[in-house]
Every structure is written in C-alpha cells, then in structure tokens.
Amino acid sequence: MVVDRKTAEYVAELSRLKISEDEIESVCNELSSILNYMDEINSTIDTGSVSNSIKGLTNVMREDEIHDSMDRAQLLENTPVHTDETPVVPKTVD
C-alpha cells in the first residue's frame, strides 16, 4: 500500500505530530513500509481457528467493603510539611 502526502499529513495531524517539508517523503515511505508489513502478516497468519470471544472467566476481584477512614491528625504526623488539614507538596504543574 502506498501512502500519499495527503494521508501522511492527515495521520500526522491526528497524532499531533509536526512534520516538516523535508520529512514528509520519508514519513510516506515509512508508513507505506509499515502497512505493507502488516498486509504480509495478515496474509501469512491464519486466525480462522481462533475464537472471537473469551469464555469461562470469573471475577477474581474482592467485594467492596466499607471501613472507617484513618484519623487525619494521625496521617498528617507522617508528612514532613502540612497544614491543619492537608499535606503540603512541591508544585508539579504550572
């Protein structure tokens, strides 16, 4: 399958990638190569005997249980810096 310039630009836009004019031809070739390889894999591997549904699974998660929460003052004793109600942490997002 050959990927044209318009398709490569569309995929780049969906992927939020900026592709320069110098890179567009290379991207077209690489995408074409990837799609050709996927076609080769699809034609080589026989998935006809694979079931399309999963059966026999059970939920292994425990039931939710309601518990009293821990004492806030006791929790705050373990934090290096805190206000009366919350721990104080370094700012991570501008």
C-alpha positions in Angstrom: 0.0 0.0 0.0 1.3 3.4 -0.9 0.7 6.3 1.5 0.4 9.6 -0.3 1.3 13.0 1.1 -2.3 13.9 2.0 -2.7 10.7 4.0 0.6 11.2 5.8 -0.3 14.8 6.7 -3.7 13.6 8.0 -2.1 10.9 10.2 0.4 13.4 11.5 -2.4 15.8 12.4 -4.3 13.1 14.2 -1.2 12.1 16.0 -0.4 15.7 16.9 3.0 15.5 15.1 4.6 18.3 13.2 6.3 17.0 10.1 8.5 19.4 8.1 8.5 19.6 4.3 11.9 17.8 4.4 10.5 14.8 6.4 7.2 14.2 4.5 8.6 12.0 1.8 10.4 9.9 4.4 7.2 9.6 6.5 5.2 8.5 3.4 7.8 5.8 2.7 7.9 4.6 6.3 4.2 4.4 6.7 3.9 2.5 3.4 6.5 0.1 4.6 4.7 -0.5 7.9 1.4 -1.0 6.1 3.0 -3.4 3.6 4.4 -5.4 6.5 1.0 -5.6 8.2 -0.5 -6.9 5.0 2.2 -9.5 4.8 1.5 -10.6 8.4 -2.3 -10.7 7.8 -1.8 -12.9 4.7 0.6 -15.2 6.5 -1.1 -15.9 9.8 -4.2 -18.0 9.8 -6.6 -16.8 12.5 -9.6 -18.9 11.4 -9.3 -21.3 14.3 -9.1 -18.5 16.9 -12.3 -17.9 18.9 -13.5 -14.4 18.8 -14.9 -14.5 22.3 -13.5 -15.3 25.8 -15.4 -17.8 27.8 -15.1 -19.2 31.3 -13.7 -16.2 33.0 -14.8 -15.3 36.5 -14.4 -12.1 38.5 -11.4 -12.6 40.9 -11.8 -9.1 42.5 -12.9 -8.9 46.1 -16.1 -7.4 47.1 -16.0 -3.7 48.2 -16.2 -3.3 52.0 -16.9 -0.1 53.8 -14.3 0.8 56.6 -13.8 3.8 58.8 -11.1 6.1 57.4 -7.9 6.7 59.3 -7.6 9.7 61.7 -6.5 12.8 59.8 -4.2 14.0 62.5 -2.5 10.7 62.7 -1.9 10.6 59.0 -0.5 14.1 59.0 2.0 13.2 61.6 3.8 11.2 58.8 4.2 14.2 56.5 7.2 16.5 56.7 5.1 19.6 55.9 1.4 20.1 56.3 -1.4 22.5 57.1 -4.1 21.7 59.6 -5.9 19.5 57.1 -3.6 18.6 54.2 0.0 17.7 53.4 2.0 20.3 51.5 3.8 19.0 48.5 6.0 20.7 45.8 4.2 22.3 42.9 4.4 19.9 39.9 2.3 21.7 37.3 2.5 25.3 36.2 
